[in-house]
């Protein structure tokens, strides 16, 4: 008899707690091999194909495309063991062998080759298909201090092995053998719903196993209660402003919103800026790209040159390549430069990171920027390629604007913004001339340094832009 195993959304690393189902790669009844990708999900960082650690037959999928699931939520169930398959060509019957390699991502596992999709006859499975579970969104634990389990089914839905799942959920929420913990609730969605309506979960009697509070219990309490202050405020706003389109803050857009808001809350930032004559920098770039003739390698971009200038400037002013440990009240100066650069994609703004930029040449930095940009636009960046930055370069000049006041990419200490390089009137060698001018803006964390250090950094960058030979003295 085949055994039905449940595969849950694994921890995708880098502190990610949820993912959105973009595309299912298998159907119910398909035969899957160990570590075969079964679903494509989008996190706040990147698109990821999630492989299944079991080999067997898919008996159920949990969540529709577009649904968000927290880490630990069921993804699908697989019947492992010898199962009778439909004939494939002249080979007759086939079997799916049981085994598993653990919850791993693509490229990290046994490496067993995937097999082509096959379907099994329904009568070949003794285990019934499992009803999909409604997706739930993770939220921060409630102020009550009750432990939060990684996943819980929505009200009225019975997942596979419901008895065992209910027991595990009860244990995770402090409900065991009829003894209730601080709050008998396990679903983050239930907590969020109660918090939105100022509802005290301690006053509810749960209708679930061992008194577990379900979403239906909260919704019933909301319907029977009076209008909450939050609802009243919403009603007042609706009377003043007509209803408009509501766009969920989730995925990349939600992650960006959270990070920018945190940066503004926690970092006392300041901005200084300067106009620089980039005519000589553009001439140096043209000379680099013209040297060697055809087949001399990829062209050097302006962004790569600016990135190399930044690494040289950070070597002189290491205060700006740091972070603040607020709890320890310490400034942590970092040993190397992981240079982030802002890239606009169809999924929104992302900041890929060039690792060990301080040890790279301009050509190496340029090649890595190109690779990461292409991956960002294709949506294939790995979470590790979007985290760990120590300083960010933001070229907003590509949008045709001259200046901006960048928001620091928390927990970094500074960001250099670069406007468009445009012909403008400029006094050159005592005479008015048309030159290629760019505005450079540095936003910095005032806790790590004062204006003198920030101004020195920015002035050095501007000097390298105006006279690229200045950079040669530090190489």
C-alpha positions as CSV (number, residue, x, y, z in Angstrom):
1,X,0.0,0.0,0.0
2,X,1.4,3.4,-0.9
3,X,2.1,5.8,1.9
4,X,0.9,9.4,1.5
5,X,3.5,12.0,2.6
6,X,2.9,15.7,2.9
7,X,5.5,18.1,1.5
8,X,5.5,21.5,3.1
9,X,6.9,24.8,1.8
10,X,10.6,24.7,2.9
11,X,12.6,27.5,4.5
12,X,13.9,29.4,1.5
13,X,16.6,31.1,3.5
14,X,17.6,34.7,4.1
15,X,14.8,35.3,6.7
16,X,12.0,34.8,4.1
17,X,8.7,33.7,5.8
18,X,6.3,33.4,2.9
19,X,6.1,32.9,-0.9
20,X,3.5,33.3,-3.6
21,X,2.6,30.4,-5.9
22,X,3.5,31.5,-9.5
23,X,3.1,28.3,-11.4
24,X,2.4,24.7,-10.6
25,X,4.8,22.4,-12.5
26,X,2.9,19.2,-11.8
27,X,-0.8,18.1,-11.8
28,X,-2.6,15.7,-9.4
29,X,-1.8,12.2,-10.6
30,X,1.6,13.1,-12.0
31,X,4.6,10.9,-11.1
32,X,7.4,12.9,-9.7
33,X,11.1,11.9,-9.1
34,X,13.1,12.8,-6.0
35,X,14.2,16.5,-6.1
36,X,12.0,17.2,-9.2
37,X,10.8,20.8,-9.2
38,X,7.0,20.8,-8.6
39,X,6.1,24.5,-8.1
40,X,7.6,27.9,-9.0
41,X,7.2,30.4,-6.2
42,X,8.0,34.1,-5.9
43,X,9.4,35.4,-2.7
44,X,10.2,38.9,-1.7
45,X,13.7,38.3,-3.1
46,X,13.4,36.1,-6.3
47,X,11.6,33.4,-8.3
48,X,12.5,30.0,-7.0
49,X,11.7,26.5,-8.2
50,X,10.9,24.2,-5.3
51,X,11.8,20.5,-5.7
52,X,9.9,17.8,-3.9
53,X,12.0,15.5,-1.6
54,X,9.8,12.5,-2.3
55,X,9.4,10.2,-5.3
56,X,5.9,9.0,-6.1
57,X,2.5,10.2,-7.3
58,X,1.0,13.6,-6.6
59,X,-2.3,13.1,-4.8
60,X,-3.1,16.7,-3.9
61,X,-1.9,20.3,-4.3
62,X,-2.4,23.0,-1.8
63,X,-3.1,26.6,-3.0
64,X,-4.0,28.1,-6.3
65,X,-1.6,30.1,-8.5
66,X,-1.4,33.6,-7.0
67,X,-1.9,32.4,-3.5
68,X,0.5,33.3,-0.7
69,X,1.7,30.5,1.7
70,X,3.9,30.8,4.8
71,X,7.0,28.7,5.3
72,X,5.8,25.4,6.7
73,X,2.4,25.4,4.9
74,X,1.5,22.2,3.0
75,X,2.4,22.4,-0.7
76,X,1.4,18.9,-1.9
77,X,1.0,15.3,-0.9
78,X,2.8,12.4,-2.6
79,X,1.9,8.7,-2.5
80,X,5.2,6.9,-2.2
81,X,5.6,3.2,-2.7
82,X,4.8,0.9,-5.6
83,X,1.9,2.3,-7.5
84,X,0.3,1.0,-10.7
85,X,0.8,3.4,-13.6
86,X,-0.8,3.8,-17.0
87,X,1.0,2.0,-19.8
88,X,3.6,4.2,-21.6
89,X,4.0,3.1,-25.2
90,X,4.9,-0.6,-25.5
91,X,6.6,-0.8,-22.1
92,X,3.5,-1.7,-20.2
93,X,3.3,-1.0,-16.5
94,X,5.8,1.1,-14.6
95,X,6.4,1.8,-10.9
96,X,7.4,4.8,-8.8
97,X,10.0,4.0,-6.2
98,X,9.7,5.4,-2.7
99,X,12.5,7.6,-1.2
100,X,13.2,11.1,-0.2
101,X,16.1,13.5,0.3
102,X,14.7,16.2,2.6
103,X,13.4,19.7,1.9
104,X,16.0,21.1,-0.4
105,X,16.1,23.6,-3.2
106,X,17.2,23.1,-6.8
107,X,20.9,22.3,-6.9
108,X,21.1,21.2,-3.3
109,X,20.2,17.5,-2.9
110,X,20.7,14.1,-4.3
111,X,20.7,15.3,-7.9
112,X,18.5,12.5,-9.1
113,X,17.5,13.2,-12.7
114,X,13.9,14.2,-13.2
115,X,11.5,12.0,-15.1
116,X,9.0,13.1,-17.6
117,X,5.5,13.7,-16.3
118,X,3.3,10.6,-16.1
119,X,-0.2,10.1,-14.8
120,X,-1.5,7.2,-12.7
121,X,-4.8,5.5,-12.9
122,X,-7.0,6.7,-10.0
123,X,-7.7,3.1,-9.0
124,X,-3.9,2.6,-8.6
125,X,-4.0,4.8,-5.4
126,X,-5.6,3.6,-2.2
127,X,-5.0,7.0,-0.5
128,X,-7.7,9.5,-1.2
129,X,-6.8,12.9,-2.7
130,X,-6.5,15.6,-0.1
131,X,-8.6,18.8,-0.3
132,X,-6.5,21.9,-0.9
133,X,-5.9,24.2,2.1
134,X,-6.7,27.8,1.8
135,X,-3.6,29.9,1.8
136,X,-2.7,31.8,5.0
137,X,-0.4,34.8,5.3
138,X,2.2,34.9,8.1
139,X,2.2,37.8,10.5
140,X,4.2,38.8,13.6
141,X,3.3,36.9,16.7
142,X,0.5,38.5,18.8
143,X,1.4,40.5,21.8
144,X,0.1,37.8,24.1
145,X,3.3,35.9,23.7
146,X,1.6,32.7,22.5
147,X,3.8,30.6,20.3
148,X,3.1,30.6,16.6
149,X,3.1,27.4,14.6
150,X,4.4,27.6,11.0
151,X,1.1,26.7,9.4
152,X,-2.6,26.1,10.0
153,X,-5.5,25.2,7.8
154,X,-8.3,27.7,7.2
155,X,-11.7,27.0,8.8
156,X,-13.7,24.2,7.3
157,X,-10.8,22.6,5.4
158,X,-9.5,19.2,6.4
159,X,-5.9,18.5,5.2
160,X,-4.2,15.1,4.9
161,X,-3.7,13.3,8.2
162,X,-6.1,15.8,9.9
163,X,-5.9,14.0,13.2
164,X,-2.1,14.2,13.5
165,X,-2.1,17.7,12.1
166,X,-4.6,18.8,14.6
167,X,-2.6,17.3,17.5
168,X,0.6,19.0,16.2
169,X,-1.2,22.3,15.9
170,X,-2.7,22.0,19.3
171,X,0.7,21.3,20.8
172,X,2.3,24.2,19.0
173,X,-0.4,26.6,20.3
174,X,-0.3,25.5,23.9
175,X,-3.3,23.3,23.6
176,X,-2.5,19.7,24.7
177,X,-4.7,17.1,26.3
178,X,-7.4,19.6,26.8
179,X,-5.2,22.1,28.6
180,X,-5.3,25.6,27.0
181,X,-2.2,27.8,26.7
182,X,-2.3,31.6,26.7
183,X,-4.3,31.8,23.5
184,X,-5.6,28.6,21.7
185,X,-4.9,29.8,18.2
186,X,-2.3,28.6,15.7
187,X,-3.1,30.4,12.5
188,X,-1.3,33.7,11.8
189,X,-4.3,34.7,9.6
190,X,-6.6,34.3,12.6
191,X,-4.3,36.5,14.8
192,X,-4.2,39.1,12.0
193,X,-7.9,39.2,11.6
194,X,-8.5,39.6,15.3
195,X,-5.9,42.3,15.6
196,X,-7.5,44.3,12.7
197,X,-10.8,44.3,14.5
198,X,-9.4,44.9,18.0
199,X,-10.7,41.5,19.2
200,X,-9.3,39.9,22.3
201,X,-8.7,36.2,21.4
202,X,-8.6,35.2,25.1
203,X,-12.3,35.9,25.3
204,X,-13.3,33.5,22.5
205,X,-14.2,29.9,22.9
206,X,-12.7,27.9,20.0
207,X,-14.8,25.4,18.0
208,X,-11.7,23.5,16.8
209,X,-10.0,20.5,18.3
210,X,-9.2,21.0,22.0
211,X,-10.8,24.4,21.9
212,X,-8.6,25.7,19.0
213,X,-9.8,29.1,17.8
214,X,-10.6,29.0,14.1
215,X,-11.1,31.8,11.6
216,X,-14.9,31.1,11.7
217,X,-14.9,31.8,15.4
218,X,-13.2,35.2,14.9
219,X,-15.5,36.1,12.0
220,X,-18.6,35.1,14.1
221,X,-17.4,37.3,16.9
222,X,-16.8,40.2,14.6
223,X,-20.3,39.9,13.1
224,X,-22.0,39.8,16.5
225,X,-19.9,42.6,18.0
226,X,-20.2,46.3,17.7
227,X,-18.3,48.4,15.1
228,X,-14.7,48.7,16.2
229,X,-12.8,52.0,16.2
230,X,-10.8,50.9,13.2
231,X,-14.0,50.1,11.2
232,X,-15.4,53.5,12.3
233,X,-12.3,55.2,11.0
234,X,-12.6,53.3,7.7
235,X,-16.2,54.3,7.3
236,X,-15.4,58.0,7.9
237,X,-12.6,57.8,5.3
238,X,-14.9,56.2,2.8
239,X,-17.4,59.0,3.3
240,X,-14.7,61.5,2.4
241,X,-12.8,59.6,-0.3
242,X,-14.5,57.5,-3.0
243,X,-13.5,53.9,-3.2
244,X,-10.4,53.3,-5.3
245,X,-8.3,50.4,-6.6
246,X,-6.5,48.5,-3.8
247,X,-3.1,47.1,-4.7
248,X,-1.8,44.5,-2.2
249,X,1.6,45.3,-0.8
250,X,3.2,41.9,-1.2
251,X,6.1,40.2,-2.9
252,X,8.8,42.5,-4.1
253,X,6.7,45.7,-3.7
254,X,5.8,44.7,-0.1
255,X,9.4,43.9,0.8
256,X,10.6,47.2,-0.6
257,X,7.9,49.1,1.3
258,X,8.9,47.4,4.6
259,X,12.6,48.1,4.1
260,X,12.2,51.7,3.1
261,X,9.8,52.4,6.0
262,X,12.2,50.7,8.4
263,X,15.1,52.8,7.0
264,X,13.2,56.0,7.6
265,X,12.2,54.9,11.1
266,X,15.6,53.8,12.4
267,X,18.3,55.7,10.5
268,X,19.0,59.4,11.1
269,X,20.0,60.1,7.5
270,X,21.4,63.2,5.9
271,X,22.2,64.0,2.2
272,X,24.9,66.0,0.5
273,X,25.4,66.5,-3.2
274,X,27.7,68.0,-5.8
275,X,27.7,68.6,-9.5
276,X,30.7,67.1,-11.3
277,X,32.1,67.4,-14.8
278,X,32.0,63.9,-16.2
279,X,33.4,64.8,-19.7
280,X,36.8,63.2,-19.0
281,X,35.2,60.1,-17.5
282,X,33.1,59.6,-20.6
283,X,36.2,60.1,-22.7
284,X,38.2,57.6,-20.7
285,X,35.3,55.1,-21.1
286,X,35.3,55.6,-24.9
287,X,39.1,55.0,-24.9
288,X,38.8,51.8,-22.9
289,X,36.1,50.4,-25.2
290,X,38.0,51.4,-28.3
291,X,41.2,49.8,-27.2
292,X,42.0,46.4,-28.6
293,X,39.6,46.5,-31.5
294,X,36.9,43.9,-32.2
295,X,36.8,40.9,-29.9
296,X,38.5,42.7,-27.0
297,X,35.7,41.8,-24.6
298,X,32.5,43.4,-23.3
299,X,32.2,47.1,-23.2
300,X,32.9,48.9,-20.0
301,X,29.7,50.6,-18.6
302,X,29.5,53.9,-16.8
303,X,28.0,52.1,-13.9
304,X,31.0,49.8,-13.7
305,X,33.3,52.7,-13.6
306,X,31.3,54.4,-10.9
307,X,31.2,51.2,-8.9
308,X,35.0,50.9,-9.1
309,X,35.3,54.6,-8.0
310,X,33.0,53.8,-5.0
311,X,35.2,50.9,-3.9
312,X,38.3,53.1,-4.0
313,X,36.4,55.8,-2.0
314,X,35.2,53.3,0.6
315,X,38.8,52.2,1.1
316,X,39.6,55.8,2.0
317,X,36.5,56.3,4.1
318,X,35.6,52.9,5.7
319,X,33.1,54.6,8.0
320,X,30.6,54.5,5.2
321,X,31.1,50.7,4.7
322,X,29.6,49.9,8.0
323,X,26.4,49.1,9.9
324,X,25.0,50.0,13.3
325,X,24.3,47.4,16.0
326,X,21.7,49.3,17.9
327,X,21.3,46.8,20.7
328,X,25.0,46.8,21.5
329,X,25.3,50.5,20.6
330,X,28.3,49.8,18.4
331,X,29.3,50.7,14.8
332,X,30.5,47.7,12.9
333,X,33.0,48.5,10.2
334,X,32.9,45.8,7.6
335,X,36.1,44.2,6.2
336,X,34.9,44.0,2.5
337,X,32.6,45.7,0.1
338,X,29.6,43.9,-1.2
339,X,28.3,46.5,-3.6
340,X,24.5,46.7,-4.2
341,X,23.1,48.4,-7.3
342,X,19.5,49.4,-7.9
343,X,17.9,47.6,-10.9
344,X,14.4,48.3,-12.1
345,X,12.5,45.2,-13.3
346,X,9.0,44.3,-14.3
347,X,8.6,42.9,-10.7
348,X,9.7,46.2,-9.2
349,X,12.9,47.6,-7.8
350,X,15.5,45.1,-6.7
351,X,19.1,45.5,-5.4
352,X,21.4,42.7,-6.6
353,X,24.8,42.6,-4.8
354,X,28.3,42.3,-6.4
355,X,30.2,40.2,-3.8
356,X,33.7,41.3,-2.9
357,X,33.6,44.3,-5.1
358,X,36.7,45.7,-3.4
359,X,38.8,42.9,-4.8
360,X,37.5,43.2,-8.4
361,X,38.7,45.1,-11.4
362,X,36.4,47.4,-13.3
363,X,36.0,44.8,-16.0
364,X,35.1,42.1,-13.4
365,X,32.6,44.4,-11.7
366,X,31.0,45.2,-15.1
367,X,30.7,41.6,-16.0
368,X,29.0,40.8,-12.7
369,X,26.7,43.7,-13.0
370,X,25.6,42.5,-16.4
371,X,25.0,39.0,-15.2
372,X,23.0,40.1,-12.2
373,X,21.0,42.6,-14.2
374,X,20.0,39.9,-16.7
375,X,19.0,37.5,-13.9
376,X,17.0,40.3,-12.2
377,X,15.0,41.0,-15.4
378,X,14.4,37.3,-15.9
379,X,13.3,36.9,-12.3
380,X,15.9,34.2,-11.6
381,X,18.0,35.9,-9.0
382,X,18.7,33.7,-6.0
383,X,17.9,35.1,-2.5
384,X,21.6,35.2,-1.6
385,X,22.3,37.5,-4.6
386,X,19.9,40.1,-3.2
387,X,21.2,40.3,0.4
388,X,24.4,41.0,2.3
389,X,25.1,44.4,0.6
390,X,27.3,46.9,2.5
391,X,27.0,49.9,0.3
392,X,24.5,50.7,-2.6
393,X,25.0,52.6,-5.9
394,X,21.7,53.9,-7.3
395,X,21.9,55.2,-10.9
396,X,18.5,56.9,-11.2
397,X,19.9,58.9,-14.2
398,X,18.6,56.2,-16.4
399,X,15.1,57.6,-15.7
400,X,16.1,61.0,-17.1
401,X,16.3,62.8,-13.8
402,X,19.2,65.0,-12.5
403,X,18.9,64.5,-8.7
404,X,17.3,62.7,-5.9
405,X,17.7,62.0,-2.1
406,X,18.2,58.3,-1.9
407,X,16.8,56.3,1.0
408,X,19.5,54.1,2.6
409,X,19.2,50.4,2.0
410,X,18.8,49.2,5.7
411,X,21.0,48.1,7.5
412,X,23.7,49.8,5.3
413,X,25.1,53.2,6.2
414,X,25.2,55.0,2.9
415,X,24.0,55.1,-0.7
416,X,25.4,57.1,-3.6
417,X,22.9,58.4,-6.1
418,X,23.9,59.3,-9.7
419,X,21.8,61.5,-11.9
420,X,21.8,61.7,-15.7
421,X,25.0,62.7,-17.5
422,X,23.8,65.6,-19.7
423,X,25.4,68.4,-21.7
424,X,25.2,71.6,-19.6
425,X,26.9,75.0,-19.5
426,X,30.1,74.8,-17.3
427,X,33.1,76.9,-16.5
428,X,36.0,74.9,-17.8
429,X,39.6,76.3,-17.5
430,X,38.2,79.8,-16.9
431,X,35.8,79.8,-19.9
432,X,32.2,78.9,-20.4
433,X,31.8,75.7,-22.2
434,X,29.3,72.9,-22.8
435,X,30.4,69.9,-20.7
436,X,28.9,66.5,-19.7
437,X,27.7,67.2,-16.1
438,X,26.3,64.8,-13.5
439,X,24.9,65.4,-10.1
440,X,26.1,63.0,-7.3
441,X,24.1,62.6,-4.1
442,X,25.3,60.8,-1.0
443,X,22.8,59.9,1.7
444,X,24.5,58.6,4.9
445,X,23.7,57.4,8.4
446,X,24.7,60.3,10.6
447,X,25.4,57.9,13.4
448,X,28.4,56.4,11.7
449,X,30.1,59.7,10.7
450,X,29.8,63.4,10.5
451,X,29.5,65.7,7.5
452,X,33.3,66.0,7.1
453,X,33.7,62.3,6.4
454,X,30.6,62.2,4.1
455,X,31.8,65.3,2.3
456,X,35.3,63.9,1.9
457,X,33.9,60.7,0.4
458,X,31.7,62.6,-2.1
459,X,34.4,65.0,-3.1
460,X,36.8,62.1,-3.8
461,X,34.2,60.4,-6.0
462,X,33.6,63.7,-7.8
463,X,37.3,64.2,-8.3
464,X,37.6,60.7,-9.9
465,X,34.7,61.5,-12.1
466,X,36.2,64.8,-13.3
467,X,39.8,63.5,-13.5
468,X,39.9,59.7,-13.8
469,X,43.7,59.8,-13.4
470,X,43.1,60.5,-9.7
471,X,41.8,56.9,-9.4
472,X,45.0,55.5,-10.8
473,X,47.0,56.8,-7.8
474,X,45.0,54.4,-5.6
475,X,45.2,51.3,-7.8
